[in-house]
């Protein structure tokens, strides 16, 4: 059975700034990064050391972008959000390249 270790990094004041799981090939499963106030900056999924699945990016703790990746390549719909977390744009990717129609909302 493969070995894996969870890890966390904290600031001197104890605030969590990073956590994840290291497997034999690198990051595995959920990986999270937080700002100095403990708000989320990044939540993404890894498989075999590569981003694989949904990645959420945050600005000031609010969702700003959601991407889907397969083996480190954008694949599917990437969504961007405004400062109120309303959907601002949708871009479609296939194998890391823009593919199909893009939609922009106001």
Secondary structure, DSSP 8 states (H G I E B T S, - for coil): ----EEEEEE-TT--EEEEEEEETTEEEEEEEEE-TTS-EEEEEEEETTEEEEEEEEEETTEEEEEEEEETTEE-EEEEEE-TTS-EEEEEEEETTEE-S--EE--
